[in-house]
Amino acid sequence: MCDHCNGADYRRLDAERREEFEGGGGVFYAATSRERHLCQDSTVIVAGAGNSAGQAAMFLSETASKVILVIRGESLAKSMSSYLSRRVEAKQNIEISSRTEIRKMSGDGTLEAVELENTETGERRIIQTPAVFSMIGAKPCTAWLPPEIERDEKGFILTGPAARNAPAWKEAGRSPGPLETSVPGIFAAGDVRSGSVKRCAAAVGEGGMAVEGVHEVLKTYG
């Protein structure tokens, strides 16, 4: 779907009526200060078992009355760093709901409740909540790029030190800039870049840095 666009295509939850609440209606793909304020003193749900989900759960737990971390597996051990998982597990107002999936969302214009299912027992329960944070990963839109632009195992573009062993840099006579790819003079910023924070504000900042990097490269042709 995104073979000829930039950035990343965020994976969507396979939940009934999910699409009705995207775009500010209660389903979010980032946890910023704005969303945290909207969720103050409420029960919120974070879906995902990776570091981004753990970070979002910790961030939201500072103002939410309760955070339910919904994970498909049995534990966080395989997908979240041990340091972060220990913090999540120790946080009193974070509930880890393992072997669980979101089946249905409901509300009149904005999200009001979700239905969770335990995939092991089949038991379902309704959670009253104004927000679901989907942190289940993203697919980078990089398939259209030539092989010279090297990517990591997930398809995100390598930059800076991670790209310095590319053949083109062996002949360049310099090291790549922080946002420079495996091809000298070509830069990557934002969601498409391996190791990026995957947040709008960070992408804007990286874009400015990339422009500065382009100017530095152009000076070498003067």
N, C-alpha and C positions, 0 to 999 in steps of 0.2 A: 504493500500500500504506500510506503514512503520511499520507494527506491530512488526517486529523483528529487527529494527534498532534504533539508538539513535537520540537525537536531536528533531527537529521539522520540519514538512512539511509545508512550507509556501503556503498559499492559492494563487492561480493564478487568474488573471483577465480574465474574459470571453470575450476577445476581439479578433477579427479576426487578424491573423498573429502575435499575441503576441509572440509565441514561437520562431519566427525568430529573435527576437531582445533580447532574454535573453542571459545571459553569457557575458555581456559587450557590447552588441549592442545597448543599450538604455533603457532596462528595468532593474531596480535595486530593490533590496529588503533591502537595507540599504543606508543611506545617511552619507557618511564619507567625510573627507577633500578631498580625491581624486575625488569623484563624484562632490563635490561642485566646485572644480577647473574646471572640464570638462564642467560644466554648467554656467560658468561665463558669465554674460551679455546676457544670453538667457532666453527664456520663458520655464519653466519646469512645469511638472504636478505631483502632489502628490495625490494618490488615497487612501482614508481612512478617518475615522472620529474620530479615537481614539487618545490617547495621543501620540503614536509613530508617527502618521501622522502629528499632530500639531507640535511636536518637529522637525520633518524633514522639514516641511514648514518654520518654523522660522529659522532653520539653513541654508537652501538653499537661503532664502530671503536676506541674507547678501551679496551674490554675484550675484544672478540671477537678471535679469531685472524685471522679474515677475514670481510669483508662483501661479498656479491655483490649488486650493485644491478641488478635485472632491469628493463629498459625495453623497451617495444614498438617505439619509434622507433629512428632511427639515432644520435641524440646527445641531449645534455641542453640544447642551445642554445635550443630553442624553448619549453621549459616551465620551466626553472630559472633563477634569477637568475645573471648571469655571475659575480658574486663567489663565490656558493656552489658553482656548478659547477666553478670553478677549484680550489677547496679539495677537492672530492670527487675530481676527476681527479688531484690531486697526492698524495692520501693513499695510502701504499704498500700498505696492507692492504685497500683497497677495489677490487674488480674491477667494472667496468661491463660488463654483458652486454647488448649492444644487439640489437635485433630478436629478442627472446627472450620467451617466455611460459612460465608454469608450467602443465604439463599434468596432473600427477598428484602426490598426496601419499601417503605410506605410513608405517605405524607400528602398534604394538600398544598402543592406548590413548593414547599421546602420539606426537607427530611424530618420525620418525626420518630420513626422506629425502624429497626431491622430485625430480621428473623435469622437466628444462628442455628446451625445444625451440627451436632457431634457426629462425624462421619463413621465413628466406631460403633456407637450405640444407636444412632438414628434419632436421638432425642433432640427436640427443637425447643428454643426459647425466644421470647420477644424482648428486645432491649429498647427502651425509650431513649433516643439519642438525636441530637441535632446535627451530628457530623460523623462521617466515616473518612478516614485518611487511608488512601490506598498506596501502599509502599511495596508493591509486589514486583517491581523491576521495570525496566524499559528496554526496548529494542532499538539500537542506534540505526539511523537511516544512512548507512554507509555502503550498501551493496553496489551502488552505482560508481563508486570511486575506483580508479585504476589500482592494480596491485602494488604499485610503487608507494602508495600512501599506506603505510603499515598500520595494522590494527591489533588490538589485544584479542584474547580468546573469545570475548563476547562481542567483538566487532567495533569497539570504540577506538578512536584514532589515538595512536601513540604520539606524544610530544615531548620536547625537552630531552632530558637525560635518557628517557625510555626509548627515544628514537635515534640516539647517537651512533648506534652500531649499524645503521642502514648503509648500504653500499654507496649511496650518493654523498654521505657525510665523510667518507674516507678520502674523497677527492676534493672536498670543499675547503679545507685548510682552516676551518674553524668549527666550533661546537654549535649545536642548535640552540636557539633561544628558548625560553621557558614554554612558549606556545607554538614553537616551530615543529613541523612534522618531519617525517623521514625524507621529505624532499625539500631541500633548502629553498627558502622564499615562500613556502606554502604554510599557512598557519591554521590552527583549529582552536575554537573557543566554545565554551558553553557545554550543553548536554552531550554533544557528539564526541567530546574529548575524554579519553581515558583518564580517570582520576579526578574529574571535575566534581564539584559539589552538587550539581543538578538542581540549582536554584536560580530563579530569574535574576536576582540581584548579582549573583556571582557571574552569571553569563554576561551581563552588561559590563561588569568590571573587566572580565577576561577579553571582551570585545575591544575595549579601549586599549588594553595591553597589547593585543594583537595588532592593532593599527599602529601603535608606537613601534612594534617590532618590524612591521612592513617599512616604515620610514627609515629605520636603522639599516635594513637590508638595501634599500634604494640608495642610501648614501655611499654604499660600497661600489655602486656603478657610476658614481660621479667622477 
